[in-house]
Structure formats: C-alpha cells, structure tokens
Amino acid sequence: MIQKLSEKNKDFFDQVYDVVRLIPQGRVTSYGAIANYLGTKSGARMVGWAMNAAHVLPDVPAHRVVNRNGMLTGKMHFAHENEMERLLKVENIAIENDQVLNFKLLFWDPIIELEL
C-alpha cells in the first residue's frame, strides 16, 4: 500500500531537498545539521525519512547526507549496495568501513554556510 505524505510532511521534505541541493560537491552534512537549520533541532529522523525518499530524485545529492559521525547510514536506500560510497569517492571523499574520513574537515553546516 502506498502511503501519501501529509501536506506538512511534503513541505518539510521539499525544504530538506532544497538544503541538500546546496551542499557543495566534495562536502557532506548530517541529518541533524539539516534539521537544526530548518528549525527542528530534534527532527533528524524526519530528515532521514526525507532522504530515504530522495534517492530517486536525480537533482538531490542524497549521498552527501550522513549521520552525525560521518557514517553512511542511508546507503541501503540507494539502488545498489555501494552506490552511496561510489558517489562520494567520485567527489574525492575518502570512505573507510562505511565512514567518511576527515569528516570534521569536510562537514558542511548549513547554519554557518548559509549564514542563518
């Protein structure tokens, strides 16, 4: 059964996608950082749900969103098992054991970067 999103959730998902589209190539952010930027500090899980639905949207670089420790926790939602890692490596982001190396250096915080 296909579940429809409520209008509130759809609007939130669209806001998440707008932020994700701004993440520069070669950088990563976290579910929590996006939630915090959107004013829902405890909404990281909701951002995760939005990202789970984003992998089929060609203009949303979902591979650039990882958990707060730099782990590729969303990788199972991509079409192929290693697709998230492959896309990050194309952007010269080193991955080891499903974790972004130099995560703190590569971390893109929308509150800082977008000067909220």
C-alpha positions in Angstrom: 0.0 0.0 0.0 1.4 3.4 -1.0 1.2 5.9 1.9 0.6 9.6 0.9 2.6 12.2 2.7 0.6 14.9 4.6 1.0 18.4 3.1 3.0 19.4 6.2 5.5 16.5 5.7 5.6 17.1 1.9 6.5 20.8 2.6 9.2 19.7 5.1 10.6 17.2 2.7 10.8 19.8 0.0 12.7 22.1 2.4 15.1 19.3 3.1 15.7 18.8 -0.6 16.3 22.5 -1.1 19.0 22.4 1.6 20.6 19.2 0.2 20.8 20.7 -3.3 23.1 23.4 -1.8 25.7 21.1 -0.3 28.8 21.6 -2.4 30.5 18.8 -4.2 33.1 17.2 -2.1 31.4 18.1 1.2 29.0 16.3 3.5 26.4 17.2 6.1 24.3 15.3 8.6 20.6 14.7 9.1 20.8 16.7 12.4 22.5 19.7 10.8 19.8 20.0 8.2 17.0 19.6 10.9 18.7 22.2 13.0 18.9 24.6 10.0 15.2 24.1 9.3 14.3 24.9 13.0 13.5 21.4 14.1 16.6 20.5 16.1 15.2 17.2 17.1 14.0 16.4 13.6 17.0 14.4 12.4 14.9 11.3 12.0 12.3 13.2 9.8 15.2 14.4 7.6 16.3 10.8 7.4 12.8 9.8 6.1 13.0 12.6 3.6 16.4 11.4 2.4 15.1 7.8 2.1 12.6 9.1 -0.4 15.2 11.3 -2.2 17.4 8.7 -3.8 15.1 8.5 -6.8 15.2 12.3 -7.3 18.1 13.0 -9.8 18.7 16.5 -8.6 19.0 15.8 -4.9 22.6 14.7 -4.0 21.4 12.4 -1.2 24.8 10.7 -1.0 26.2 13.9 0.7 24.0 13.4 3.8 25.4 11.1 6.5 24.8 10.6 10.2 26.4 12.8 12.9 29.5 10.6 13.0 30.0 10.5 9.2 28.6 7.0 8.8 26.9 6.1 5.6 23.7 5.0 7.4 21.5 5.8 4.4 23.4 3.5 1.9 20.7 0.8 1.9 18.3 3.2 0.3 20.3 3.6 -2.9 19.6 1.3 -5.9 23.0 -0.5 -5.4 24.7 -1.5 -2.2 27.8 0.6 -2.8 26.3 3.5 -4.7 26.5 6.0 -1.9 30.2 5.2 -1.3 30.9 5.3 -5.1 29.3 8.7 -5.5 31.2 10.1 -2.6 34.5 8.7 -3.9 33.8 10.4 -7.3 33.8 13.6 -5.3 37.2 12.7 -3.8 35.7 11.9 -0.4 37.6 9.0 1.3 35.5 6.3 2.9 36.6 3.5 5.1 34.4 1.0 6.8 31.3 3.0 5.7 32.6 6.1 7.3 33.7 9.4 5.8 37.4 10.0 6.7 38.2 13.6 7.7 34.5 14.1 8.4 35.0 17.2 10.6 37.1 18.8 7.8 34.5 18.0 5.1 31.5 18.8 7.2 29.2 21.4 5.7 27.0 23.1 8.3 24.1 24.9 6.7 23.7 27.3 9.6 27.2 28.6 9.1 27.5 28.2 5.3 24.1 29.7 4.6 24.6 32.4 7.3 21.3 31.9 9.1 
